[in-house]
Structures are given as structure tokens and as C-alpha cells.
Amino acid sequence: TTKLHGCYRLYAGKTYGRLFWLLVAISTGVVFVIVLAELTKQYKAGNVRTQ
């Protein structure tokens, strides 16, 4: 079974730990949005090469 010990430890953790993981989560989200925007731009450009 899966447990949520990690979530509780993050909630009950120290401020610096919380800030670190918040920064990691926000950074990951920003990178995801940037990559998604770039892929969408390339897709809409229609520059698809086939052999």
C-alpha cells in the first residue's frame, strides 16, 4: 500500500525545507510550461520533416 508519510513530513518540516521543496515544485512547473510552449510553437509552425 502507499502511504503519505512524505507529505506529512513536508507539512511538519522546518521552514527551510518547505521553502526548498516549494522552490523545486515551482521551478519544475515553470520548466514544464516553457517546454510545452516551445513544443506547441514548433507544432503550429508545421515544419515537420519526413523521410
Order of alpha helices (4+ residues) and beta strands (2+ residues): alpha-alpha
